Amino acid sequence: MVTARDTRTADGRRDEDDSPRRADAERNIATILATALDLFGRNDNVSMADVARAAGLGRVTVYAHFPSRADLIDALVVHAISKAEQAMDDCLARSHGSADRALADLIDSTWQVLNHYRRLRAHATATLGAERLSRHHDPVRHRAEHLVARGQEEGVFRTDLPIDWMVTSLFSLIHTAADEVEAGKVTEDAAPSLLTSTLLAMLRPQSPAQ
């Protein structure tokens, strides 16, 4: 979240008059992000003017915090990723079983976060580009890599494929599930169990007969 600079007077004292301005700025930023997320989740084409109008703020105020539409979408992606990171960390902290059980719990607990932000991905890909969006996912990806590596050490995940490829496949399938929900081909409730079954089948060691 954007925070205002700590303004002080010439003798080093904090400028108390700046506190209300900081509070107003933080409220405006929170309002803009919440409003933009709602609009991007319901519409294919959203302008900065649309966001300002729906938020009940002037365009000057919106542009003061987010100089461009790309900056706003970037901030929304950062916000969404932080929610996913928190959900993953909370789930992994509660998990005391094997890595495959942890993965199943992870999918179940994080699906609601992913589903909530699924329409933002299309806007972000079109505006920011796939490479920039992928970099934003690095923290989440690193957590998944650690979990897969743990599963390999425990013997519950296959070791004949590179971890990077396995994690890439994992994320691709998750995004495909989100796209299928968006297209109405899979229900929101069915997606987590479908993902869990498919991903575990993909990651588990292959038997000699296979």
Secondary structure as GFF3:
##gff-version 3
##sequence-region A 1 210
A	DSSP	alpha_helix	18	42	.	.	.	ID=ss1
A	DSSP	alpha_helix	48	55	.	.	.	ID=ss2
A	DSSP	alpha_helix	59	65	.	.	.	ID=ss3
A	DSSP	alpha_helix	69	94	.	.	.	ID=ss4
A	DSSP	alpha_helix	99	116	.	.	.	ID=ss5
A	DSSP	alpha_helix	118	128	.	.	.	ID=ss6
A	DSSP	alpha_helix	130	136	.	.	.	ID=ss7
A	DSSP	alpha_helix	138	154	.	.	.	ID=ss8
A	DSSP	alpha_helix	163	182	.	.	.	ID=ss9
A	DSSP	alpha_helix	191	203	.	.	.	ID=ss10
###
